[in-house]
Amino acid sequence: MRFHVVSLANTHVTEAFSACAFTNKVKYFCRMIKDRSNKVFLYAGEQNEAPCGQHIVCIREAERAAYVGDRHYTNAQWDPALGRRR
């Protein structure tokens, strides 16, 4: 069987975004389906760690950054030592 999986445009399917439940669902679904000898086509951003037969890039990093910006928890502006924003 073939499975076409669409990821979120505002995150990467990588370990850095593992706190996002929806991104993790994409990654684990791809792994589960691929382990059962099915074909997986993943439509996602440029950065991907999910196992798939074919990774189709549907949004470039420059486009994603233009829409979302750098305001994600992986790039937090909070400094715990200071107790405030940097």
C-alpha positions, 0 to 999 in steps of 0.5 A: 500500500501507499501512504501519503502523509502531510506534515505541519508547515510550521515545524520540522519533522525532527527531534528538535520539535519533539514537544509538538504532538502533531509533529511526533504523530507524523514521525511515528506514523511514518515509522509504523507504516514503513516498518510494515513494508508499505510505501510512505510519501512524506510532504514536509519542510526541508528538515526531516528525520522521519523514515519514509520512501520519498520526502517531498519538500513542499515548503522551503526553510526561507518561506517557513521562516518568513511566515512563522519567524523565529518565535518557536520554543526551540529558539526561545528568547528566555534566559533562565539565569536572568528570569527574563527575556534576552 
